[in-house]
Amino acid sequence: MKCSICGKEIETTFLGKIKGNYYKEDGKLIPLCNSCFKEKFGKKEQ
Ligand SMILES: [Zn+2]
């Protein structure tokens, strides 16, 4: 699974779940790595 923005490989767990994030666009799930997700959505560090 690759990040749709930077193209970096996103790690997956042994269950096949990605360690990044998804967001929904036009009804499709788009995979993003954590850093791109933060940049895109401006998620604040706690
Ligand atoms: Zn990325």
mmCIF file of the protein (N, C-alpha, C, O) and its ligand, coordinates in Angstrom:
data_MODEL
# 
_entry.id   MODEL 
# 
loop_
_entity.id 
_entity.type 
_entity.pdbx_number_of_molecules 
1 polymer     1 
2 non-polymer 1 
# 
_entity_poly.entity_id                      1 
_entity_poly.type                           'polypeptide(L)' 
_entity_poly.nstd_linkage                   no 
_entity_poly.nstd_monomer                   no 
_entity_poly.pdbx_seq_one_letter_code       MKCSICGKEIETTFLGKIKGNYYKEDGKLIPLCNSCFKEKFGKKEQ 
_entity_poly.pdbx_seq_one_letter_code_can   MKCSICGKEIETTFLGKIKGNYYKEDGKLIPLCNSCFKEKFGKKEQ 
_entity_poly.pdbx_strand_id                 A 
# 
loop_
_entity_poly_seq.entity_id 
_entity_poly_seq.num 
_entity_poly_seq.mon_id 
_entity_poly_seq.hetero 
1 1  MET n 
1 2  LYS n 
1 3  CYS n 
1 4  SER n 
1 5  ILE n 
1 6  CYS n 
1 7  GLY n 
1 8  LYS n 
1 9  GLU n 
1 10 ILE n 
1 11 GLU n 
1 12 THR n 
1 13 THR n 
1 14 PHE n 
1 15 LEU n 
1 16 GLY n 
1 17 LYS n 
1 18 ILE n 
1 19 LYS n 
1 20 GLY n 
1 21 ASN n 
1 22 TYR n 
1 23 TYR n 
1 24 LYS n 
1 25 GLU n 
1 26 ASP n 
1 27 GLY n 
1 28 LYS n 
1 29 LEU n 
1 30 ILE n 
1 31 PRO n 
1 32 LEU n 
1 33 CYS n 
1 34 ASN n 
1 35 SER n 
1 36 CYS n 
1 37 PHE n 
1 38 LYS n 
1 39 GLU n 
1 40 LYS n 
1 41 PHE n 
1 42 GLY n 
1 43 LYS n 
1 44 LYS n 
1 45 GLU n 
1 46 GLN n 
# 
loop_
_struct_asym.id 
_struct_asym.entity_id 
A 1 
B 2 
# 
loop_
_chem_comp.id 
_chem_comp.type 
_chem_comp.mon_nstd_flag 
ASN 'L-peptide linking' y 
ASP 'L-peptide linking' y 
CYS 'L-peptide linking' y 
GLN 'L-peptide linking' y 
GLU 'L-peptide linking' y 
GLY 'peptide linking'   y 
ILE 'L-peptide linking' y 
LEU 'L-peptide linking' y 
LYS 'L-peptide linking' y 
MET 'L-peptide linking' y 
PHE 'L-peptide linking' y 
PRO 'L-peptide linking' y 
SER 'L-peptide linking' y 
THR 'L-peptide linking' y 
TYR 'L-peptide linking' y 
ZN  non-polymer         . 
# 
_pdbx_entity_nonpoly.entity_id   2 
_pdbx_entity_nonpoly.name        ? 
_pdbx_entity_nonpoly.comp_id     ZN 
# 
_pdbx_nonpoly_scheme.asym_id         B 
_pdbx_nonpoly_scheme.entity_id       2 
_pdbx_nonpoly_scheme.mon_id          ZN 
_pdbx_nonpoly_scheme.ndb_seq_num     1 
_pdbx_nonpoly_scheme.pdb_seq_num     101 
_pdbx_nonpoly_scheme.auth_seq_num    101 
_pdbx_nonpoly_scheme.pdb_mon_id      ZN 
_pdbx_nonpoly_scheme.auth_mon_id     ZN 
_pdbx_nonpoly_scheme.pdb_strand_id   A 
_pdbx_nonpoly_scheme.pdb_ins_code    . 
# 
loop_
_atom_site.group_PDB 
_atom_site.id 
_atom_site.type_symbol 
_atom_site.label_atom_id 
_atom_site.label_alt_id 
_atom_site.label_comp_id 
_atom_site.label_asym_id 
_atom_site.label_entity_id 
_atom_site.label_seq_id 
_atom_site.pdbx_PDB_ins_code 
_atom_site.Cartn_x 
_atom_site.Cartn_y 
_atom_site.Cartn_z 
_atom_site.occupancy 
_atom_site.B_iso_or_equiv 
_atom_site.pdbx_formal_charge 
_atom_site.auth_seq_id 
_atom_site.auth_comp_id 
_atom_site.auth_asym_id 
_atom_site.auth_atom_id 
_atom_site.pdbx_PDB_model_num 
ATOM   1   N  N  . MET A 1 1  ? 0.849   -1.210 0.000  1.00 0.00 ? 1   MET A N  1 
ATOM   2   C  CA . MET A 1 1  ? 0.000   0.000  0.000  1.00 0.00 ? 1   MET A CA 1 
ATOM   3   C  C  . MET A 1 1  ? 0.874   1.246  0.000  1.00 0.00 ? 1   MET A C  1 
ATOM   4   O  O  . MET A 1 1  ? 1.754   1.394  0.848  1.00 0.00 ? 1   MET A O  1 
ATOM   5   N  N  . LYS A 1 2  ? 0.631   2.136  -0.948 1.00 0.00 ? 2   LYS A N  1 
ATOM   6   C  CA . LYS A 1 2  ? 1.445   3.338  -1.027 1.00 0.00 ? 2   LYS A CA 1 
ATOM   7   C  C  . LYS A 1 2  ? 0.631   4.576  -0.723 1.00 0.00 ? 2   LYS A C  1 
ATOM   8   O  O  . LYS A 1 2  ? -0.559  4.658  -1.028 1.00 0.00 ? 2   LYS A O  1 
ATOM   9   N  N  . CYS A 1 3  ? 1.310   5.544  -0.110 1.00 0.00 ? 3   CYS A N  1 
ATOM   10  C  CA . CYS A 1 3  ? 0.679   6.828  0.151  1.00 0.00 ? 3   CYS A CA 1 
ATOM   11  C  C  . CYS A 1 3  ? 0.315   7.492  -1.183 1.00 0.00 ? 3   CYS A C  1 
ATOM   12  O  O  . CYS A 1 3  ? 1.120   7.507  -2.115 1.00 0.00 ? 3   CYS A O  1 
ATOM   13  N  N  . SER A 1 4  ? -0.889  8.033  -1.265 1.00 0.00 ? 4   SER A N  1 
ATOM   14  C  CA . SER A 1 4  ? -1.339  8.591  -2.538 1.00 0.00 ? 4   SER A CA 1 
ATOM   15  C  C  . SER A 1 4  ? -0.740  9.970  -2.804 1.00 0.00 ? 4   SER A C  1 
ATOM   16  O  O  . SER A 1 4  ? -0.871  10.494 -3.910 1.00 0.00 ? 4   SER A O  1 
ATOM   17  N  N  . ILE A 1 5  ? -0.091  10.556 -1.816 1.00 0.00 ? 5   ILE A N  1 
ATOM   18  C  CA . ILE A 1 5  ? 0.525   11.874 -2.023 1.00 0.00 ? 5   ILE A CA 1 
ATOM   19  C  C  . ILE A 1 5  ? 2.021   11.747 -2.276 1.00 0.00 ? 5   ILE A C  1 
ATOM   20  O  O  . ILE A 1 5  ? 2.503   12.170 -3.326 1.00 0.00 ? 5   ILE A O  1 
ATOM   21  N  N  . CYS A 1 6  ? 2.753   11.180 -1.349 1.00 0.00 ? 6   CYS A N  1 
ATOM   22  C  CA . CYS A 1 6  ? 4.209   11.125 -1.502 1.00 0.00 ? 6   CYS A CA 1 
ATOM   23  C  C  . CYS A 1 6  ? 4.676   9.822  -2.154 1.00 0.00 ? 6   CYS A C  1 
ATOM   24  O  O  . CYS A 1 6  ? 5.829   9.722  -2.575 1.00 0.00 ? 6   CYS A O  1 
ATOM   25  N  N  . GLY A 1 7  ? 3.802   8.836  -2.240 1.00 0.00 ? 7   GLY A N  1 
ATOM   26  C  CA . GLY A 1 7  ? 4.168   7.585  -2.892 1.00 0.00 ? 7   GLY A CA 1 
ATOM   27  C  C  . GLY A 1 7  ? 5.018   6.663  -2.050 1.00 0.00 ? 7   GLY A C  1 
ATOM   28  O  O  . GLY A 1 7  ? 5.475   5.616  -2.508 1.00 0.00 ? 7   GLY A O  1 
ATOM   29  N  N  . LYS A 1 8  ? 5.224   7.077  -0.792 1.00 0.00 ? 8   LYS A N  1 
ATOM   30  C  CA . LYS A 1 8  ? 6.011   6.260  0.120  1.00 0.00 ? 8   LYS A CA 1 
ATOM   31  C  C  . LYS A 1 8  ? 5.228   5.015  0.516  1.00 0.00 ? 8   LYS A C  1 
ATOM   32  O  O  . LYS A 1 8  ? 4.008   5.054  0.674  1.00 0.00 ? 8   LYS A O  1 
ATOM   33  N  N  . GLU A 1 9  ? 5.939   3.932  0.671  1.00 0.00 ? 9   GLU A N  1 
ATOM   34  C  CA . GLU A 1 9  ? 5.291   2.702  1.106  1.00 0.00 ? 9   GLU A CA 1 
ATOM   35  C  C  . GLU A 1 9  ? 4.782   2.859  2.537  1.00 0.00 ? 9   GLU A C  1 
ATOM   36  O  O  . GLU A 1 9  ? 5.518   3.288  3.425  1.00 0.00 ? 9   GLU A O  1 
ATOM   37  N  N  . ILE A 1 10 ? 3.526   2.511  2.745  1.00 0.00 ? 10  ILE A N  1 
ATOM   38  C  CA . ILE A 1 10 ? 2.952   2.583  4.090  1.00 0.00 ? 10  ILE A CA 1 
ATOM   39  C  C  . ILE A 1 10 ? 3.036   1.201  4.723  1.00 0.00 ? 10  ILE A C  1 
ATOM   40  O  O  . ILE A 1 10 ? 2.636   0.203  4.124  1.00 0.00 ? 10  ILE A O  1 
ATOM   41  N  N  . GLU A 1 11 ? 3.556   1.160  5.927  1.00 0.00 ? 11  GLU A N  1 
ATOM   42  C  CA . GLU A 1 11 ? 3.670   -0.121 6.617  1.00 0.00 ? 11  GLU A CA 1 
ATOM   43  C  C  . GLU A 1 11 ? 2.295   -0.714 6.886  1.00 0.00 ? 11  GLU A C  1 
ATOM   44  O  O  . GLU A 1 11 ? 1.325   0.007  7.119  1.00 0.00 ? 11  GLU A O  1 
ATOM   45  N  N  . THR A 1 12 ? 2.231   -2.019 6.852  1.00 0.00 ? 12  THR A N  1 
ATOM   46  C  CA . THR A 1 12 ? 0.983   -2.687 7.201  1.00 0.00 ? 12  THR A CA 1 
ATOM   47  C  C  . THR A 1 12 ? 1.210   -3.589 8.402  1.00 0.00 ? 12  THR A C  1 
ATOM   48  O  O  . THR A 1 12 ? 2.324   -4.049 8.651  1.00 0.00 ? 12  THR A O  1 
ATOM   49  N  N  . THR A 1 13 ? 0.155   -3.828 9.126  1.00 0.00 ? 13  THR A N  1 
ATOM   50  C  CA . THR A 1 13 ? 0.248   -4.750 10.243 1.00 0.00 ? 13  THR A CA 1 
ATOM   51  C  C  . THR A 1 13 ? 0.166   -6.173 9.700  1.00 0.00 ? 13  THR A C  1 
ATOM   52  O  O  . THR A 1 13 ? -0.075  -6.375 8.510  1.00 0.00 ? 13  THR A O  1 
ATOM   53  N  N  . PHE A 1 14 ? 0.362   -7.135 10.556 1.00 0.00 ? 14  PHE A N  1 
ATOM   54  C  CA . PHE A 1 14 ? 0.292   -8.521 10.104 1.00 0.00 ? 14  PHE A CA 1 
ATOM   55  C  C  . PHE A 1 14 ? -1.115  -8.912 9.686  1.00 0.00 ? 14  PHE A C  1 
ATOM   56  O  O  . PHE A 1 14 ? -1.309  -9.937 9.032  1.00 0.00 ? 14  PHE A O  1 
ATOM   57  N  N  . LEU A 1 15 ? -2.096  -8.104 10.058 1.00 0.00 ? 15  LEU A N  1 
ATOM   58  C  CA . LEU A 1 15 ? -3.470  -8.365 9.633  1.00 0.00 ? 15  LEU A CA 1 
ATOM   59  C  C  . LEU A 1 15 ? -3.784  -7.690 8.295  1.00 0.00 ? 15  LEU A C  1 
ATOM   60  O  O  . LEU A 1 15 ? -4.896  -7.788 7.777  1.00 0.00 ? 15  LEU A O  1 
ATOM   61  N  N  . GLY A 1 16 ? -2.785  -7.011 7.756  1.00 0.00 ? 16  GLY A N  1 
ATOM   62  C  CA . GLY A 1 16 ? -2.991  -6.361 6.472  1.00 0.00 ? 16  GLY A CA 1 
ATOM   63  C  C  . GLY A 1 16 ? -3.590  -4.977 6.580  1.00 0.00 ? 16  GLY A C  1 
ATOM   64  O  O  . GLY A 1 16 ? -3.924  -4.359 5.570  1.00 0.00 ? 16  GLY A O  1 
ATOM   65  N  N  . LYS A 1 17 ? -3.727  -4.485 7.808  1.00 0.00 ? 17  LYS A N  1 
ATOM   66  C  CA . LYS A 1 17 ? -4.226  -3.121 7.971  1.00 0.00 ? 17  LYS A CA 1 
ATOM   67  C  C  . LYS A 1 17 ? -3.069  -2.145 7.877  1.00 0.00 ? 17  LYS A C  1 
ATOM   68  O  O  . LYS A 1 17 ? -1.985  -2.402 8.400  1.00 0.00 ? 17  LYS A O  1 
ATOM   69  N  N  . ILE A 1 18 ? -3.304  -1.025 7.209  1.00 0.00 ? 18  ILE A N  1 
ATOM   70  C  CA . ILE A 1 18 ? -2.215  -0.075 7.070  1.00 0.00 ? 18  ILE A CA 1 
ATOM   71  C  C  . ILE A 1 18 ? -2.038  0.721  8.345  1.00 0.00 ? 18  ILE A C  1 
ATOM   72  O  O  . ILE A 1 18 ? -2.988  0.959  9.091  1.00 0.00 ? 18  ILE A O  1 
ATOM   73  N  N  . LYS A 1 19 ? -0.782  1.133  8.580  1.00 0.00 ? 19  LYS A N  1 
ATOM   74  C  CA . LYS A 1 19 ? -0.483  1.932  9.763  1.00 0.00 ? 19  LYS A CA 1 
ATOM   75  C  C  . LYS A 1 19 ? -0.638  3.412  9.485  1.00 0.00 ? 19  LYS A C  1 
ATOM   76  O  O  . LYS A 1 19 ? -0.322  4.240  10.340 1.00 0.00 ? 19  LYS A O  1 
ATOM   77  N  N  . GLY A 1 20 ? -1.116  3.755  8.311  1.00 0.00 ? 20  GLY A N  1 
ATOM   78  C  CA . GLY A 1 20 ? -1.360  5.151  7.991  1.00 0.00 ? 20  GLY A CA 1 
ATOM   79  C  C  . GLY A 1 20 ? -2.824  5.487  8.203  1.00 0.00 ? 20  GLY A C  1 
ATOM   80  O  O  . GLY A 1 20 ? -3.461  4.977  9.125  1.00 0.00 ? 20  GLY A O  1 
ATOM   81  N  N  . ASN A 1 21 ? -3.343  6.334  7.361  1.00 0.00 ? 21  ASN A N  1 
ATOM   82  C  CA . ASN A 1 21 ? -4.728  6.768  7.482  1.00 0.00 ? 21  ASN A CA 1 
ATOM   83  C  C  . ASN A 1 21 ? -5.415  6.702  6.132  1.00 0.00 ? 21  ASN A C  1 
ATOM   84  O  O  . ASN A 1 21 ? -4.776  6.757  5.081  1.00 0.00 ? 21  ASN A O  1 
ATOM   85  N  N  . TYR A 1 22 ? -6.732  6.582  6.185  1.00 0.00 ? 22  TYR A N  1 
ATOM   86  C  CA . TYR A 1 22 ? -7.520  6.717  4.976  1.00 0.00 ? 22  TYR A CA 1 
ATOM   87  C  C  . TYR A 1 22 ? -8.348  7.981  5.058  1.00 0.00 ? 22  TYR A C  1 
ATOM   88  O  O  . TYR A 1 22 ? -8.737  8.412  6.144  1.00 0.00 ? 22  TYR A O  1 
ATOM   89  N  N  . TYR A 1 23 ? -8.614  8.566  3.917  1.00 0.00 ? 23  TYR A N  1 
ATOM   90  C  CA . TYR A 1 23 ? -9.697  9.535  3.880  1.00 0.00 ? 23  TYR A CA 1 
ATOM   91  C  C  . TYR A 1 23 ? -10.551 9.232  2.672  1.00 0.00 ? 23  TYR A C  1 
ATOM   92  O  O  . TYR A 1 23 ? -10.109 8.584  1.723  1.00 0.00 ? 23  TYR A O  1 
ATOM   93  N  N  . LYS A 1 24 ? -11.781 9.708  2.720  1.00 0.00 ? 24  LYS A N  1 
ATOM   94  C  CA . LYS A 1 24 ? -12.727 9.375  1.675  1.00 0.00 ? 24  LYS A CA 1 
ATOM   95  C  C  . LYS A 1 24 ? -12.839 10.529 0.693  1.00 0.00 ? 24  LYS A C  1 
ATOM   96  O  O  . LYS A 1 24 ? -13.050 11.676 1.085  1.00 0.00 ? 24  LYS A O  1 
ATOM   97  N  N  . GLU A 1 25 ? -12.695 10.210 -0.593 1.00 0.00 ? 25  GLU A N  1 
ATOM   98  C  CA . GLU A 1 25 ? -12.842 11.225 -1.616 1.00 0.00 ? 25  GLU A CA 1 
ATOM   99  C  C  . GLU A 1 25 ? -13.631 10.621 -2.752 1.00 0.00 ? 25  GLU A C  1 
ATOM   100 O  O  . GLU A 1 25 ? -13.247 9.588  -3.299 1.00 0.00 ? 25  GLU A O  1 
ATOM   101 N  N  . ASP A 1 26 ? -14.734 11.256 -3.111 1.00 0.00 ? 26  ASP A N  1 
ATOM   102 C  CA . ASP A 1 26 ? -15.604 10.745 -4.178 1.00 0.00 ? 26  ASP A CA 1 
ATOM   103 C  C  . ASP A 1 26 ? -15.997 9.291  -3.946 1.00 0.00 ? 26  ASP A C  1 
ATOM   104 O  O  . ASP A 1 26 ? -16.099 8.498  -4.883 1.00 0.00 ? 26  ASP A O  1 
ATOM   105 N  N  . GLY A 1 27 ? -16.212 8.963  -2.685 1.00 0.00 ? 27  GLY A N  1 
ATOM   106 C  CA . GLY A 1 27 ? -16.644 7.613  -2.349 1.00 0.00 ? 27  GLY A CA 1 
ATOM   107 C  C  . GLY A 1 27 ? -15.537 6.570  -2.370 1.00 0.00 ? 27  GLY A C  1 
ATOM   108 O  O  . GLY A 1 27 ? -15.785 5.384  -2.155 1.00 0.00 ? 27  GLY A O  1 
ATOM   109 N  N  . LYS A 1 28 ? -14.310 7.023  -2.631 1.00 0.00 ? 28  LYS A N  1 
ATOM   110 C  CA . LYS A 1 28 ? -13.186 6.082  -2.619 1.00 0.00 ? 28  LYS A CA 1 
ATOM   111 C  C  . LYS A 1 28 ? -12.319 6.329  -1.397 1.00 0.00 ? 28  LYS A C  1 
ATOM   112 O  O  . LYS A 1 28 ? -12.172 7.464  -0.944 1.00 0.00 ? 28  LYS A O  1 
ATOM   113 N  N  . LEU A 1 29 ? -11.749 5.254  -0.869 1.00 0.00 ? 29  LEU A N  1 
ATOM   114 C  CA . LEU A 1 29 ? -10.826 5.395  0.244  1.00 0.00 ? 29  LEU A CA 1 
ATOM   115 C  C  . LEU A 1 29 ? -9.419  5.621  -0.295 1.00 0.00 ? 29  LEU A C  1 
ATOM   116 O  O  . LEU A 1 29 ? -8.897  4.819  -1.069 1.00 0.00 ? 29  LEU A O  1 
ATOM   117 N  N  . ILE A 1 30 ? -8.825  6.710  0.122  1.00 0.00 ? 30  ILE A N  1 
ATOM   118 C  CA . ILE A 1 30 ? -7.485  7.071  -0.328 1.00 0.00 ? 30  ILE A CA 1 
ATOM   119 C  C  . ILE A 1 30 ? -6.513  6.852  0.822  1.00 0.00 ? 30  ILE A C  1 
ATOM   120 O  O  . ILE A 1 30 ? -6.713  7.412  1.900  1.00 0.00 ? 30  ILE A O  1 
ATOM   121 N  N  . PRO A 1 31 ? -5.478  6.063  0.629  1.00 0.00 ? 31  PRO A N  1 
ATOM   122 C  CA . PRO A 1 31 ? -4.498  5.844  1.693  1.00 0.00 ? 31  PRO A CA 1 
ATOM   123 C  C  . PRO A 1 31 ? -3.483  6.971  1.780  1.00 0.00 ? 31  PRO A C  1 
ATOM   124 O  O  . PRO A 1 31 ? -2.972  7.450  0.768  1.00 0.00 ? 31  PRO A O  1 
ATOM   125 N  N  . LEU A 1 32 ? -3.206  7.380  2.995  1.00 0.00 ? 32  LEU A N  1 
ATOM   126 C  CA . LEU A 1 32 ? -2.186  8.404  3.230  1.00 0.00 ? 32  LEU A CA 1 
ATOM   127 C  C  . LEU A 1 32 ? -1.275  7.947  4.348  1.00 0.00 ? 32  LEU A C  1 
ATOM   128 O  O  . LEU A 1 32 ? -1.721  7.292  5.291  1.00 0.00 ? 32  LEU A O  1 
ATOM   129 N  N  . CYS A 1 33 ? 0.005   8.288  4.250  1.00 0.00 ? 33  CYS A N  1 
ATOM   130 C  CA . CYS A 1 33 ? 0.891   8.032  5.379  1.00 0.00 ? 33  CYS A CA 1 
ATOM   131 C  C  . CYS A 1 33 ? 0.591   9.072  6.466  1.00 0.00 ? 33  CYS A C  1 
ATOM   132 O  O  . CYS A 1 33 ? -0.093  10.066 6.220  1.00 0.00 ? 33  CYS A O  1 
ATOM   133 N  N  . ASN A 1 34 ? 1.103   8.827  7.642  1.00 0.00 ? 34  ASN A N  1 
ATOM   134 C  CA . ASN A 1 34 ? 0.778   9.706  8.765  1.00 0.00 ? 34  ASN A CA 1 
ATOM   135 C  C  . ASN A 1 34 ? 1.205   11.151 8.539  1.00 0.00 ? 34  ASN A C  1 
ATOM   136 O  O  . ASN A 1 34 ? 0.473   12.076 8.890  1.00 0.00 ? 34  ASN A O  1 
ATOM   137 N  N  . SER A 1 35 ? 2.383   11.350 7.957  1.00 0.00 ? 35  SER A N  1 
ATOM   138 C  CA . SER A 1 35 ? 2.872   12.718 7.801  1.00 0.00 ? 35  SER A CA 1 
ATOM   139 C  C  . SER A 1 35 ? 2.055   13.483 6.760  1.00 0.00 ? 35  SER A C  1 
ATOM   140 O  O  . SER A 1 35 ? 1.764   14.664 6.955  1.00 0.00 ? 35  SER A O  1 
ATOM   141 N  N  . CYS A 1 36 ? 1.683   12.831 5.661  1.00 0.00 ? 36  CYS A N  1 
ATOM   142 C  CA . CYS A 1 36 ? 0.845   13.506 4.666  1.00 0.00 ? 36  CYS A CA 1 
ATOM   143 C  C  . CYS A 1 36 ? -0.546  13.766 5.217  1.00 0.00 ? 36  CYS A C  1 
ATOM   144 O  O  . CYS A 1 36 ? -1.152  14.797 4.923  1.00 0.00 ? 36  CYS A O  1 
ATOM   145 N  N  . PHE A 1 37 ? -1.046  12.848 6.002  1.00 0.00 ? 37  PHE A N  1 
ATOM   146 C  CA . PHE A 1 37 ? -2.357  13.039 6.610  1.00 0.00 ? 37  PHE A CA 1 
ATOM   147 C  C  . PHE A 1 37 ? -2.345  14.274 7.496  1.00 0.00 ? 37  PHE A C  1 
ATOM   148 O  O  . PHE A 1 37 ? -3.273  15.082 7.460  1.00 0.00 ? 37  PHE A O  1 
ATOM   149 N  N  . LYS A 1 38 ? -1.296  14.415 8.287  1.00 0.00 ? 38  LYS A N  1 
ATOM   150 C  CA . LYS A 1 38 ? -1.181  15.581 9.165  1.00 0.00 ? 38  LYS A CA 1 
ATOM   151 C  C  . LYS A 1 38 ? -1.080  16.873 8.361  1.00 0.00 ? 38  LYS A C  1 
ATOM   152 O  O  . LYS A 1 38 ? -1.698  17.879 8.707  1.00 0.00 ? 38  LYS A O  1 
ATOM   153 N  N  . GLU A 1 39 ? -0.300  16.838 7.292  1.00 0.00 ? 39  GLU A N  1 
ATOM   154 C  CA . GLU A 1 39 ? -0.172  18.029 6.467  1.00 0.00 ? 39  GLU A CA 1 
ATOM   155 C  C  . GLU A 1 39 ? -1.496  18.397 5.812  1.00 0.00 ? 39  GLU A C  1 
ATOM   156 O  O  . GLU A 1 39 ? -1.879  19.567 5.781  1.00 0.00 ? 39  GLU A O  1 
ATOM   157 N  N  . LYS A 1 40 ? -2.181  17.404 5.298  1.00 0.00 ? 40  LYS A N  1 
ATOM   158 C  CA . LYS A 1 40 ? -3.427  17.659 4.579  1.00 0.00 ? 40  LYS A CA 1 
ATOM   159 C  C  . LYS A 1 40 ? -4.523  18.173 5.492  1.00 0.00 ? 40  LYS A C  1 
ATOM   160 O  O  . LYS A 1 40 ? -5.265  19.088 5.134  1.00 0.00 ? 40  LYS A O  1 
ATOM   161 N  N  . PHE A 1 41 ? -4.618  17.588 6.657  1.00 0.00 ? 41  PHE A N  1 
ATOM   162 C  CA . PHE A 1 41 ? -5.721  17.939 7.539  1.00 0.00 ? 41  PHE A CA 1 
ATOM   163 C  C  . PHE A 1 41 ? -5.296  18.811 8.715  1.00 0.00 ? 41  PHE A C  1 
ATOM   164 O  O  . PHE A 1 41 ? -6.125  19.189 9.543  1.00 0.00 ? 41  PHE A O  1 
ATOM   165 N  N  . GLY A 1 42 ? -4.037  19.121 8.787  1.00 0.00 ? 42  GLY A N  1 
ATOM   166 C  CA . GLY A 1 42 ? -3.566  20.018 9.837  1.00 0.00 ? 42  GLY A CA 1 
ATOM   167 C  C  . GLY A 1 42 ? -3.858  19.505 11.231 1.00 0.00 ? 42  GLY A C  1 
ATOM   168 O  O  . GLY A 1 42 ? -4.156  20.269 12.149 1.00 0.00 ? 42  GLY A O  1 
ATOM   169 N  N  . LYS A 1 43 ? -3.766  18.211 11.366 1.00 0.00 ? 43  LYS A N  1 
ATOM   170 C  CA . LYS A 1 43 ? -4.036  17.603 12.660 1.00 0.00 ? 43  LYS A CA 1 
ATOM   171 C  C  . LYS A 1 43 ? -3.010  18.084 13.680 1.00 0.00 ? 43  LYS A C  1 
ATOM   172 O  O  . LYS A 1 43 ? -1.804  18.049 13.433 1.00 0.00 ? 43  LYS A O  1 
ATOM   173 N  N  . LYS A 1 44 ? -3.499  18.525 14.810 1.00 0.00 ? 44  LYS A N  1 
ATOM   174 C  CA . LYS A 1 44 ? -2.584  19.078 15.805 1.00 0.00 ? 44  LYS A CA 1 
ATOM   175 C  C  . LYS A 1 44 ? -1.979  17.989 16.666 1.00 0.00 ? 44  LYS A C  1 
ATOM   176 O  O  . LYS A 1 44 ? -2.645  17.026 17.045 1.00 0.00 ? 44  LYS A O  1 
ATOM   177 N  N  . GLU A 1 45 ? -0.714  18.161 16.965 1.00 0.00 ? 45  GLU A N  1 
ATOM   178 C  CA . GLU A 1 45 ? -0.067  17.248 17.904 1.00 0.00 ? 45  GLU A CA 1 
ATOM   179 C  C  . GLU A 1 45 ? -0.599  17.539 19.292 1.00 0.00 ? 45  GLU A C  1 
ATOM   180 O  O  . GLU A 1 45 ? -0.830  18.691 19.662 1.00 0.00 ? 45  GLU A O  1 
ATOM   181 N  N  . GLN A 1 46 ? -0.787  16.481 20.045 1.00 0.00 ? 46  GLN A N  1 
ATOM   182 C  CA . GLN A 1 46 ? -1.298  16.690 21.399 1.00 0.00 ? 46  GLN A CA 1 
ATOM   183 C  C  . GLN A 1 46 ? -0.152  16.804 22.383 1.00 0.00 ? 46  GLN A C  1 
ATOM   184 O  O  . GLN A 1 46 ? -0.381  16.983 23.579 1.00 0.00 ? 46  GLN A O  1 
HETATM 185 ZN ZN . ZN  B 2 .  ? 2.794   10.376 2.335  1.00 0.00 2 101 ZN  A ZN 1 
# 
